[in-house]
Amino acid sequence: MKKNKTHFGFNEIDIEEKEPLVKEVFSSVASKYDLMNDLMSFGLHRFWKRYVATNITIKDNDHILDLAAGSGDLSILFKKKRPKATIIHSDINQSMLEEGQKKIIDHGLMIPSMLINAEQIPFPDNSFNVVSIGFGLRNMTNKQTVLNEVFRCLKPGGQIVILEFSKIHASLEKIYDLFSFKIIPKVGKQIANDEKSYQYLAESIRMHPDQETLLHMLNDAGFCKTSYTNLSAGVVAVHSGYKS
């Protein structure tokens, strides 16, 4: 990768171009985001998110920042698990925040939403017990900067948890590629009237660091006790680390 360049799907672009392009994608798909997630994952995204919420430790009065929280599924699960915890539902995209807030209200919950760029988290050092990123890290321009920022704003002993598409088992790669590049964009065209955005989303998964690479990135940010768990044969992985 050349200096001052990054990836937007399979395309190499100037770094400053990526953020507005990603915003355009998610503004386009926001209203159909949950429906498309159900269709693309056969509903498995709900299981993956419940897995994260079930296995994370949250205490009363903990402060949790849910980055790239989109339509709010993780924020809602965290709040239902521990109602006394303080959750912040955040995203860089206003349209996604609005969709998430609608769902939060539909669940009868009160969770504040904030417009946040994860590369510049607007909170002091040592602010949160948990920071989560669900299906958002791959869309961020400088992933290492994001991990460094999360480390900074976590309290000592605090945890980062990342749920993201990852490297599928080799035996399933061919059929997974067929589904990703031949079927998903066409479904996106039919359901969301947006083939191009779903082509990008499929490509972004392939460009995201694999399990071991992301683990090393967490270590480079200063996290300890880092680990990951593959779900659905590595279609997604849950990465975790702690601030000592």
C-alpha positions as CSV (number, residue, x, y, z in Angstrom):
1,M,0.0,0.0,0.0
2,K,1.4,3.4,-1.0
3,K,1.7,6.2,1.5
4,N,-1.5,8.2,2.0
5,K,-3.4,5.4,0.2
6,T,-6.0,3.0,1.6
7,H,-8.5,0.4,0.4
8,F,-12.2,1.0,-0.4
9,G,-13.2,-2.6,-1.1
10,F,-10.7,-3.8,-3.7
11,N,-10.0,-0.3,-4.9
12,E,-7.0,1.8,-3.8
13,I,-7.9,5.3,-3.0
14,D,-6.6,8.4,-1.2
15,I,-7.0,8.1,2.6
16,E,-9.2,11.2,2.8
17,E,-11.6,9.8,0.3
18,K,-12.6,6.7,2.4
19,E,-14.6,8.2,5.2
20,P,-17.1,10.1,2.9
21,L,-17.4,7.0,0.7
22,V,-18.2,4.7,3.6
23,K,-20.7,7.3,4.9
24,E,-22.4,7.3,1.5
25,V,-22.6,3.5,1.6
26,F,-24.3,3.3,5.0
27,S,-26.5,6.3,4.4
28,S,-27.7,4.4,1.3
29,V,-28.4,1.1,3.1
30,A,-29.5,2.3,6.5
31,S,-33.2,1.8,6.1
32,K,-32.7,-1.8,4.9
33,Y,-29.7,-2.6,7.0
34,D,-31.3,-5.1,9.4
35,L,-33.3,-6.9,6.6
36,M,-30.2,-7.3,4.5
37,N,-28.2,-8.6,7.5
38,D,-30.9,-11.3,8.0
39,L,-30.8,-12.2,4.3
40,M,-27.0,-12.1,4.0
41,S,-26.3,-14.2,7.1
42,F,-29.4,-16.3,7.2
43,G,-30.2,-14.7,10.5
44,L,-26.9,-15.8,12.0
45,H,-25.8,-12.2,12.8
46,R,-28.3,-12.3,15.7
47,F,-26.7,-15.4,17.1
48,W,-23.2,-13.9,16.8
49,K,-24.3,-10.7,18.6
50,R,-26.0,-12.7,21.4
51,Y,-22.8,-14.7,21.7
52,V,-20.8,-11.5,22.4
53,A,-23.4,-10.2,24.9
54,T,-23.6,-13.5,26.7
55,N,-19.9,-14.0,27.1
56,I,-18.9,-10.5,28.0
57,T,-18.6,-9.5,31.7
58,I,-20.7,-6.4,32.5
59,K,-21.2,-5.1,36.0
60,D,-23.7,-2.6,37.5
61,N,-22.5,1.0,37.0
62,D,-20.0,0.0,34.2
63,H,-19.6,2.4,31.4
64,I,-19.7,0.9,27.9
65,L,-19.0,2.5,24.6
66,D,-20.5,0.7,21.6
67,L,-18.6,2.0,18.5
68,A,-19.9,1.7,15.0
69,A,-23.1,0.5,16.8
70,G,-25.3,1.0,13.7
71,S,-28.8,-0.2,14.2
72,G,-28.1,-0.8,17.9
73,D,-28.3,-4.6,18.4
74,L,-25.3,-4.9,20.7
75,S,-26.2,-1.7,22.7
76,I,-29.7,-3.2,23.3
77,L,-28.3,-6.6,24.3
78,F,-25.8,-5.0,26.8
79,K,-28.5,-2.8,28.3
80,K,-30.9,-5.7,28.7
81,K,-28.2,-7.8,30.3
82,R,-27.2,-5.1,32.8
83,P,-29.8,-2.4,33.0
84,K,-27.8,-0.3,35.6
85,A,-24.8,0.0,33.2
86,T,-24.3,3.1,31.2
87,I,-24.3,2.4,27.5
88,I,-23.4,4.8,24.7
89,H,-24.7,3.9,21.2
90,S,-22.4,5.5,18.7
91,D,-21.7,5.6,15.0
92,I,-20.0,7.9,12.5
93,N,-23.1,7.8,10.3
94,Q,-26.2,9.9,11.3
95,S,-28.6,7.8,9.3
96,M,-27.4,4.6,11.1
97,L,-27.7,6.3,14.4
98,E,-31.3,7.3,13.7
99,E,-32.2,3.7,12.7
100,G,-30.6,2.5,15.9
101,Q,-32.4,5.0,18.1
102,K,-35.7,3.9,16.6
103,K,-35.0,0.3,17.5
104,I,-33.8,1.3,21.0
105,I,-37.1,3.1,21.6
106,D,-39.1,0.2,20.2
107,H,-37.4,-2.0,22.9
108,G,-38.5,0.4,25.6
109,L,-35.0,1.4,26.5
110,M,-33.2,4.7,27.0
111,I,-29.7,4.6,25.5
112,P,-28.0,7.8,24.4
113,S,-26.7,8.0,20.8
114,M,-23.6,9.9,19.8
115,L,-22.0,10.7,16.5
116,I,-18.4,9.5,17.0
117,N,-15.4,9.0,14.7
118,A,-13.6,6.0,16.3
119,E,-10.3,7.4,15.3
120,Q,-10.9,10.4,17.5
121,I,-12.9,9.2,20.5
122,P,-14.1,12.4,22.3
123,F,-13.7,11.1,25.9
124,P,-10.8,11.4,28.3
125,D,-8.3,8.6,29.1
126,N,-9.6,5.8,31.3
127,S,-13.3,6.5,30.7
128,F,-14.9,3.1,29.9
129,N,-14.9,-0.5,31.3
130,V,-15.9,-2.0,27.9
131,V,-15.6,-0.8,24.4
132,S,-17.3,-2.9,21.7
133,I,-17.0,-2.7,17.9
134,G,-19.6,-4.9,16.1
135,F,-19.1,-5.2,12.3
136,G,-17.6,-1.8,12.0
137,L,-13.8,-2.1,12.2
138,R,-13.3,-3.2,8.6
139,N,-14.9,0.0,7.4
140,M,-12.6,2.2,9.4
141,T,-9.7,3.9,7.6
142,N,-6.9,3.5,10.1
143,K,-7.7,0.5,12.2
144,Q,-4.5,0.7,14.3
145,T,-5.4,4.3,15.2
146,V,-8.8,3.1,16.3
147,L,-7.3,0.3,18.5
148,N,-4.9,2.8,20.0
149,E,-7.8,5.2,20.8
150,V,-9.8,2.4,22.4
151,F,-6.9,1.5,24.6
152,R,-6.5,5.1,25.6
153,C,-10.1,5.6,26.7
154,L,-10.4,2.2,28.5
155,K,-10.0,2.1,32.3
156,P,-7.2,-0.2,33.6
157,G,-8.7,-3.7,33.5
158,G,-11.1,-2.6,30.8
159,Q,-11.9,-4.8,27.8
160,I,-12.2,-4.4,24.1
161,V,-14.4,-6.8,22.2
162,I,-14.5,-6.8,18.4
163,L,-17.1,-8.8,16.4
164,E,-16.2,-8.8,12.7
165,F,-16.2,-10.8,9.6
166,S,-12.9,-12.7,9.2
167,K,-11.1,-15.5,7.3
168,I,-13.4,-18.5,6.7
169,H,-12.1,-22.0,6.8
170,A,-10.2,-22.9,3.5
171,S,-12.6,-25.7,2.6
172,L,-15.5,-23.2,2.4
173,E,-13.8,-20.4,0.5
174,K,-15.1,-21.2,-3.0
175,I,-18.8,-21.4,-2.1
176,Y,-18.4,-18.4,0.2
177,D,-16.9,-16.3,-2.6
178,L,-19.7,-17.4,-4.9
179,F,-22.3,-16.3,-2.4
180,S,-20.5,-13.1,-1.5
181,F,-19.8,-11.8,-5.0
182,K,-22.6,-13.3,-7.1
183,I,-25.6,-13.4,-4.8
184,I,-25.3,-10.7,-2.2
185,P,-24.9,-7.7,-4.6
186,K,-27.9,-9.0,-6.6
187,V,-30.0,-9.3,-3.4
188,G,-28.9,-5.8,-2.5
189,K,-30.1,-4.6,-5.8
190,Q,-33.5,-6.2,-5.4
191,I,-34.1,-5.4,-1.7
192,A,-32.2,-2.1,-1.1
193,N,-32.0,-1.0,-4.8
194,D,-28.2,-0.7,-4.2
195,E,-26.0,-3.3,-5.8
196,K,-22.8,-1.2,-5.6
197,S,-22.9,-0.8,-1.8
198,Y,-23.3,-4.5,-1.2
199,Q,-20.5,-5.2,-3.7
200,Y,-18.3,-2.9,-1.5
201,L,-19.4,-4.6,1.7
202,A,-18.4,-8.1,0.3
203,E,-15.1,-6.7,-0.9
204,S,-14.4,-5.0,2.5
205,I,-14.7,-8.4,4.2
206,R,-11.9,-9.8,2.1
207,M,-9.7,-6.8,2.7
208,H,-10.1,-6.9,6.5
209,P,-7.1,-8.3,8.5
210,D,-7.4,-12.1,9.2
211,Q,-7.7,-13.4,12.8
212,E,-4.0,-13.6,13.5
213,T,-3.2,-10.2,12.0
214,L,-5.9,-8.5,14.0
215,L,-4.6,-10.2,17.2
216,H,-1.1,-8.8,16.5
217,M,-2.7,-5.4,16.0
218,L,-4.3,-5.6,19.4
219,N,-1.0,-6.5,21.0
220,D,0.7,-3.6,19.2
221,A,-1.9,-1.2,20.7
222,G,-0.9,-2.4,24.2
223,F,-3.6,-4.9,25.0
224,C,-2.9,-8.0,27.1
225,K,-4.6,-11.4,27.4
226,T,-5.6,-11.0,23.7
227,S,-7.6,-13.9,22.1
228,Y,-10.1,-14.7,19.5
229,T,-12.9,-17.2,18.9
230,N,-14.1,-18.2,15.5
231,L,-17.8,-18.5,14.9
232,S,-19.4,-20.3,12.0
233,A,-16.1,-21.7,10.6
234,G,-14.4,-18.3,10.7
235,V,-17.1,-16.4,8.8
236,V,-16.8,-14.1,11.9
237,A,-14.4,-13.9,14.8
238,V,-14.7,-12.4,18.2
239,H,-11.5,-10.7,19.3
240,S,-10.8,-9.6,22.9
241,G,-8.1,-7.9,24.9
242,Y,-7.6,-6.1,28.2
243,K,-5.9,-2.9,29.3
244,S,-3.5,-3.8,32.2
